[in-house]
């Protein structure tokens, strides 16, 4: 079992990192191989719509996104996490998702390199309303399902994350860890 976590925060080691990291720790403890892509430390530019990816199903822009393209064919689970700063995923996560455009054929058919992949989508945000950004989770889930036939295994969210201590004592971090264990065991 191979699991790739993507931390969409431009600030490393913070709330979203704790959420994505908990899933990966649980998966690793269950025996899975895990990789973290920390978009805050990577150089990934936006899609340039050159369409050259439609033949090779790999973007020709040479930047750090190539690391994901190397991992995708052997990954069983994708864990995408983003903080919400202004009503949506970060620019870093948006660029990441849009650069998956190479896996959409010219007729909008799915060309993702591996069938049977599952996803976990997660968000952290400062507002207190626990349902405020459910639409962002739905948007992430929709992109993965519609374009790449990647179903969502679970959705995670941590409201009021700026005021919370996000360690193993936090209920959502425990939930993320347990989810990772299940996924790492093939569940």
Helices and strands as residue ranges (DSSP letters): E 2-7, H 15-29, E 33-38, G 39-41, H 53-56, H 65-72, E 77-83, H 91-98, G 99-103, E 118-124, H 134-148, E 151-158, G 161-163, H 171-184
